[in-house]
Amino acid sequence: MKPDILDILISFSSFSIFGWMLEVSYRSLRNKRFVNPGLLKGPYLILYGAGALMLMGSVYLLQGSHLATKALVYLAITTGLELVSGFMAQYFFQVRLWDYSDQRFNYKGYICLKFSVYFLLLAFAFEYLVLPIYQDILIRVSPAVKGLFAGVTVSAILADFLMVSVKRFLSVTSGDEAMMETEFIKTARPLLEHPGVARLSQCEHHRGKTRLEHVKEVAYLSFLWGKRFSLDCDSIVRGALLHDLFYYDWLREGPRLHGFRHHNIALKNARTITSLSQKEEDIIKRHMWPLTVIPPRYVESLIVSLVDTFCCARDYACLKKHDKTAKATAVFVGYGHVEAVWQSNPQACPQGTDRL
């Protein structure tokens, strides 16, 4: 069977979940307690989803091939994928998902002969036992059900991966955090003190979160990304704080097609309270891209747009109105905390700016 894109997505989702169930069963029985394996929070392991897709492609291409040829290909796929995944988790996320250092014939703890043989046997079981049954079931499922299942699961996996990636990538030491905190406050304070911006605290925005909380969260996370990439962080903070500068309840009132129009309203309002650079104007105008059609002109604008989309998705995807990350960010950039820092170190946060 030659799958289409919908079959590929649903297969990736299904085997990511099945792989998680397999790993949970094995590790929990081995440790005599429940163990949730993997980097992500949800019940899926993308290593198994990716491996299943690669094996499905190999089964299709190797039809009629000798058993030894299949064994070599399956061994290369399973062991290679395990090696690459283990290395990437360690290098990019500083997480050791498994460690075979206590096993004989291992390579840096990422792979070992024993588990390579186990995964080779699983690959043959996948081809001859699992795949025929799975393909028979897949044919019987309607496209609508496929689309719904694939859409929900792939979206959840992607959102989970993005949240974990952002958290890991933006993690800083306590010393760096204090320095970044001071720098962020110095830039954000003049705008946060302006009545036009402070008024956003009275506007409901996403699931009980005020518009002021939202723009501060976007500004701070965008600021961290800007620091990572050595970008213009002053423009990022100022543009992000002003990107939703409107005062109506967008769910119940305001102009029609709010998503396509409110960036222009925010820009108009922002011009009345401060002078703006071209980059800051672009951040405000393009923060709804791709709804704005014309893409951002600056990397800083793209960063704010992506972070804004991420924050909105997280606000509505979380079962709780404020998850731990959002709470931590709100406390960190909260006005009360800002006041405490100003009082303890007034020189770090100047009282005025010629741009207001």
Secondary structure, DSSP 4 states (H G I P E B T S, - for coil): ----HHHHHHHHHHHHHHHHHHHHHHHHHHHTS----SSSSSS--HHHHHHHHHHHHHHHHTTT--HHHHHHHHHHHHHHHHHHHHHHHHHHH-------TTSSSEETTTEEHHHHHHHHHHHHHIIIIIHHHHHHHHHHS-HHHHHHHHHHHHHHHHHHHHHHHHHHHT---HHHHHHHHHHHHHHHHHHHHSHHHHGGGGSEEETTEEHHHHHHHHHHHHHHHHHHTT--HHHHHHHHHHTT---S-TTTSSSSSHHHHHHHHHHHHHHHHS---HHHHHHHHTTTTTTTSSPPSSHHHHHHHHHHHHHHHHHHHSSSSS-HHHHHHHHHT-HHHHHHHHHH-GGGS-S--TT-
